[in-house]
Amino acid sequence: MNLEAYQTILDDISLNSDKTYLTLQLPIFDMEIDEKKLFSHFESELGNRYWFRSKDETYNIVGIGYLESIRRDKYSASSLSREKDELYDKIQKVKLEEGILSRLSLFGGTRFDSKDTTDEWNDFAMVEFHLPKWQFDLKNRVLFYTVSISEVNLQTVLAYIVEELKTIENTEVLIDGKPVINMEKDLFPNEWKALVDQAVDVLDETDFRKVVLARQRLITFKSPADPLFLLERLDNEKGTYTIYYEKNKSTFISKSPEKLFDVKEDKLRTNAIAGSAERTHDEGQDEHQKSFLLNDEKNRYEHELVRESIVSDLEPYSDWVEYDPKPGILENKYIYHLHTAIKATLNNGTGVFELLDAIHPTPAVGGLPKKKAREYIMNEEYGTRGLYAAPVGIIHEDNECEFVVSIRSMLVRANSATLFAGCGIVKGSSSEKEFKETQVKFTPMLNVLEANSE
Ligand SMILES: C=C(O[C@H]1C=CC=C(C(=O)O)[C@@H]1O)C(=O)O
């Protein structure tokens, strides 16, 4: 770090009194800083921290201290887009080093739907995106430090940041043991199977083709789980997204394999992921599972419904959508899925919030027709999904963004964790088989808690 040169830059800038915040962007290349040291150092910011790592590790961001947020109780693409632009417009940005590849991000998400929430999701508004005080890009090794313009002292700010960085580097990370489990149980298992049977009766091959039904598993602990323990366990499964999102007294965690979409320049990438078979880690059996999945009529049907729906959702926003007509296999640690990559070139002016509105929920987590499935889920499913299966991700100043379908997830509060898992129901589905499939889908979160399913 060339502190003298940075101070010269700061000496030369004039603070813009029309702006609310100043963001300093500086490299942290040579610093030994990781997510555990950060969460350990900023312990007092509990409830105001996130970690977002994308599946291909393009992004690995830790945000600390929510300075300002876009928050709405009702989804409105145009209002959100305006609020996002207004928030970015309030910021005066200063690069202390040129040629650094990284950008300031807003992190957050929207709940799955507008079903009146039970108390458990009260810490998360319907739509919420946060600008953090400290944004560490651990991939490109860049720090964005944002501070109120009216409070910043340009003579001392650099020394303060450097002092903090040094303390972070020297932080000794002490991790508590795994949370001791008091109780672990499926919530309403028989009622859920009965609901699946009821859905199978209602579904057909034309007017209501698919619905995704989710269930929950509750785990209680003797004392609250240590965030550092959870962060460490989250590193265990590669090839998935990592979401660790604290908000007030709640933490939402996901190891989803599923990208909702990302946008880079005018290109959108998304995928259809639907159709599942357990991965057993026995080579012979796993080969059989994969070939079963590629050839099984029910799974192929379920998958194609998802693909067709995503492609048709994109049509108003793109004149060019491309995908392979035959699905491949997506390999996760515990499960295989049918997978189709989809790419689109976006028409000019397509906003990220419009895209979210158009694409979420894909029939991989909702159903088909989308509206009918959404209503069925709202009216019939036990409890509220909150951020489960909802879009969670980051948005940059332009429309570039990356969103996850936050499945394989749980909500951790005080001494408990509620795990969520769902599966696609079509005509002919068996409630027993689907129950087992959801059990497999709990595994990533059970693994984070080091808890064993029965
Ligand atoms: C809804 C979930 O998974 C979806 C994603 C992939 C495969 C699915 C399936 O085969 O049913 C589900 O649609 C979940 O994990 O909670």
Ligand as a Chemical Component Dictionary entry (heavy atoms), coordinates in Angstrom:
data_LIG
# 
_chem_comp.id                   LIG 
_chem_comp.type                 NON-POLYMER 
_chem_comp.pdbx_formal_charge   0 
_chem_comp.three_letter_code    LIG 
# 
loop_
_chem_comp_atom.comp_id 
_chem_comp_atom.atom_id 
_chem_comp_atom.alt_atom_id 
_chem_comp_atom.type_symbol 
_chem_comp_atom.charge 
_chem_comp_atom.model_Cartn_x 
_chem_comp_atom.model_Cartn_y 
_chem_comp_atom.model_Cartn_z 
_chem_comp_atom.pdbx_ordinal 
LIG C1  C1  C 0 -36.953 -26.812 -4.426 1  
LIG C2  C2  C 0 -35.766 -27.395 -4.292 2  
LIG O1  O1  O 0 -35.081 -27.929 -5.357 3  
LIG C3  C3  C 0 -35.446 -27.621 -6.696 4  
LIG C4  C4  C 0 -34.205 -27.516 -7.462 5  
LIG C5  C5  C 0 -33.664 -28.581 -8.120 6  
LIG C6  C6  C 0 -34.391 -29.773 -8.263 7  
LIG C7  C7  C 0 -35.678 -29.854 -7.817 8  
LIG C8  C8  C 0 -36.450 -31.111 -8.006 9  
LIG O2  O2  O 0 -35.952 -32.026 -8.675 10 
LIG O3  O3  O 0 -37.544 -31.204 -7.461 11 
LIG C9  C9  C 0 -36.372 -28.691 -7.242 12 
LIG O4  O4  O 0 -37.152 -28.169 -8.274 13 
LIG C10 C10 C 0 -35.100 -27.505 -2.986 14 
LIG O5  O5  O 0 -33.965 -27.977 -2.924 15 
LIG O6  O6  O 0 -35.680 -27.059 -1.960 16 
# 
loop_
_chem_comp_bond.comp_id 
_chem_comp_bond.atom_id_1 
_chem_comp_bond.atom_id_2 
_chem_comp_bond.value_order 
_chem_comp_bond.pdbx_ordinal 
LIG C1  C2  DOUB 1  
LIG C2  O1  SING 2  
LIG C2  C10 SING 3  
LIG O1  C3  SING 4  
LIG C3  C4  SING 5  
LIG C3  C9  SING 6  
LIG C4  C5  DOUB 7  
LIG C5  C6  SING 8  
LIG C6  C7  DOUB 9  
LIG C7  C8  SING 10 
LIG C7  C9  SING 11 
LIG C8  O2  DOUB 12 
LIG C8  O3  SING 13 
LIG C9  O4  SING 14 
LIG C10 O5  DOUB 15 
LIG C10 O6  SING 16 
# 
